[in-house]
């Protein structure tokens, strides 16, 4: 696991960069999963990273820095994409041209170690002993400047790296005595749900994983985004009561629609109409120049590019579930010229409309239809 440390000052200054000046920085976390790992810890942590990315995007737009992750097996190899609802936890590798997304061979900046499923401390020792290769990898990662995050008994794997003597960790009370016998040179953060000691962030129980995520956001993306994540990820009962009271007294109005929302809603309702930037800007109640700026800053594309995406989405549906001809579908999607439609569809989907229909159709061929006479 090759490691590179992020530059928080560079990330914090990103909001002042003009649109298109640089790709969004990526801070990636590797998450090794053993057969004995508490996988739920890892999925919870990934959900928190996704929430942090959402908040960063709301604050800084399309060029906000991003947290990425990679699930690894016990040997450090990336896990294949998971099926069904778990697919979002193992993102597919980005194409080489997508410079703002992490690739499989990009260096990581941190490692997250979930707790170990084991019945007792001797069983934890046995599991950690079987995976000394991972502990050695963690040691090399620490030597190269990586941040290490552990949950509960996952601290055994980190401690066997031999690089954490003199550090302090947060552990459940029922593990402290056994851990101290195994690693007398490592201290304990007694009475704390989590602790941060140099490159080692640890929490005692899964209920405090959110605190590890907040600390990582501060380290990776800067104090401003860290504080924003803390405001939404950490429990705040007084703020919840204040929000309810303000809402009851109608001091909190409904969220107003935005320039982008108005423009997108108009495009969705008029997909088959010719594109007109002045008409679209009028529907969004802004000038054409302002509308172009909003689309570029928030979506990194022009209104016309976004409209092509909407039209191609409609075309995919029609190709899948109808027997309409390609020229008819082109007209229904706002293209007077079928040749232009074919070029744009191929650019957005990677294949011609006829090939897409052949691969994805949900209708039986016309020759298979049967007329039942009763």
HELIX and SHEET records of a PDB file:
HELIX    1   1 UNK A    8  UNK A   12  1                                   5    
HELIX    2   2 UNK A   13  UNK A   16  5                                   4    
HELIX    3   3 UNK A   39  UNK A   60  1                                  22    
HELIX    4   4 UNK A   61  UNK A   63  5                                   3    
HELIX    5   5 UNK A   84  UNK A   89  5                                   6    
HELIX    6   6 UNK A  121  UNK A  130  1                                  10    
HELIX    7   7 UNK A  132  UNK A  143  1                                  12    
HELIX    8   8 UNK A  152  UNK A  154  5                                   3    
HELIX    9   9 UNK A  155  UNK A  159  1                                   5    
HELIX   10  10 UNK A  173  UNK A  182  1                                  10    
HELIX   11  11 UNK A  206  UNK A  208  5                                   3    
HELIX   12  12 UNK A  209  UNK A  221  1                                  13    
HELIX   13  13 UNK A  223  UNK A  233  1                                  11    
HELIX   14  14 UNK A  237  UNK A  248  1                                  12    
HELIX   15  15 UNK A  259  UNK A  269  1                                  11    
HELIX   16  16 UNK A  277  UNK A  284  1                                   8    
HELIX   17  17 UNK A  288  UNK A  299  1                                  12    
HELIX   18  18 UNK A  303  UNK A  321  1                                  19    
HELIX   19  19 UNK A  326  UNK A  332  1                                   7    
HELIX   20  20 UNK A  338  UNK A  349  1                                  12    
HELIX   21  21 UNK A  353  UNK A  360  1                                   8    
HELIX   22  22 UNK A  366  UNK A  368  5                                   3    
SHEET    1   A 6 UNK A  66  UNK A  72  0                                        
SHEET    2   A 6 UNK A  26  UNK A  32  1                                        
SHEET    3   A 6 UNK A 110  UNK A 113  1                                        
SHEET    4   A 6 UNK A 147  UNK A 151  1                                        
SHEET    5   A 6 UNK A 200  UNK A 203  1                                        
SHEET    6   A 6 UNK A 194  UNK A 197 -1                                        
SHEET    1   B 2 UNK A 168  UNK A 169  0                                        
SHEET    2   B 2 UNK A 187  UNK A 188  1                                        
END                                                                             
